[in-house]
Amino acid sequence: MSNSSSIRHFLLLALADTRQLQLLHFCLLLGISLAALLGNGLIISAVACGHHLHTPMFFFLLNLALSDLGSICTTVPKAMHNSLWDTRDISYTGCAAQLFFFLFFMTSGYSLLTIMCYDRYVSICKPLHYGTLLGSRACAHMAAAAWASAFLNALMHTANTFSLPLCHGNALGQFFCEIPQILKLARSKSYLREFGLLAVSVFLAFGCFVFMVFSYVQIFRVVLRIPSEQGRHKAFSTCLPHLAVVSLFVSTAIFAYLKPPSMSSPSLDLALSVLYSVVPPALNPLIYSLRNQELKAAVWRLMTGWFQEK
């Protein structure tokens, strides 16, 4: 028997058993993280430097890129370190910090995706009220609310999770620290409070999901009434990247946490956790830049400007 006060470190799930596979996973994670850093960094720089991109849609996209950068920098470096040096250790405080920042950036990203859906809804369904409903002050307040609510959510869950007595060792079945794996180490009767907090968070997340579904139903109804094919194409072009990012994030997360126990296996759980925690931050910049001509042009001008300076 051990408790949380006696635990000084946790053991994370190893990505591979053989040295060759460990080095391969290190290279793959390095490539994904570099792609995420480059893509999100270019979006942040392009939006910050391009005055014509200072609109609500790109303002929220900049915030989403910051969230994606924080998310991948929270989980991937430790996994790369463990793969390279053939270790599984993470300190108790390091695990708590990783859990907090993972929850913080994932929650803020989901909140920002919900706000971006509202931006698309107002832009297409209420264009005459766009300047009023999404003025600079309103956008700043919504972004601040997304970050603040994510901070409070992460703080409550982290504080509550790490206040539980841990009595089932220190081995986590995941390559980063997350709540379900830590709860498995706690006494069965001690984590009811955390389940209550999780239930509230799931209810709020489901409410955001319902709002996005309702918004897109209204958006598609309006878009299909647009008489010109060019107008429909332009409207769809502004919505499809956001819809693709939401679908990727939500589908992988839902399947990872709500799949039947009979389908659970260490390799499948590991693959799903990589899909919802590592892949989206790397793919989001590509998804948004592929269909947005303004963003592609701004990124291209930024890159050519750098090369000319060199």
C-alpha positions, 0 to 999 in steps of 0.5 A: 500500500502506498499513498500520494504523499509517498509517491515521488514519481510516476511511470509512463507507458513506454511507446515501444519495447525495442530500442529500434522502435523507440528511436523510430517513435522519437523521430516520428514525434520530432517530425510531428512536433516540428511540423506543428511548431512551424505551421502554427508559428507561421499562422501566428506570425502571418496574422500578427504581421498582416493588418488585413488579417486583423478580423475576428476569424483570424483573431480566433485562429491565432488564439487556436494556434497558440493553444495548439502550440501549448498542447503539443509542447505539453505532451510530446517533449517528455515522450521524446525524452523517454523514447530517446533515453529509454526511460519511463519516469516523470516526477510527481510535480511534473505529472501534475504540471503536465496534467494541468497544462494538457487540460488547460490547452485542450479546454481552451482549444475546444472553447475557441473552436466553439467561438469560431463556429459562432463567428461563422454562424454570425458571418453567414446567417446574420451578416448585417449584425456582424460588426455589432456582435463581433466587434473588437471588444466582444472578440477580446472578451470571448477569447479571454473567457475561453482562456479563463474558463480553461484555466479554472477547469484545469486548476479544479481537475488537477487540484482535485485529482492530485488530492486523492489518495493513491493506493495502486502503485505509480504506473500509468497506462498512458504516455502522458499524465491524464485523469483516467489513468491517475484515477485507476491508482486511487481508492475506489471510493475516493474519486466520486468527487472527481467523477462529479467534476468530470460529469459537469465538464462532459455536460458543458462539452456536450452543450458546446457540441450541440451548439456547433451542430445547431449552428452548422444546420442553420449555416447550411440552410442559408448557404444552400439558398444562395443563388450563385454557385460562386457565393455558395463555394465561398461560404463553404470555403470559410466553414469547411476547414473549421468543420474538418478540425472540429470533426478530427478533434471530437471524433478521435476524443470521443472514440478514445474515451467512449469506446466499448471496453471489449475494443480496448487494448494498449496499442489501440489506446496508445494510437487513439491518444496520439490521434487526439492529443498530438496529430490535431495541432500539427494538422490544423494549420494545414487544414486552415491554410489549404482552403483560405487564400488570404492566409496562404498569401499572407504566409507566402509573403511572410516566408518570401520576406524572410528569405529575401532578408537572408 
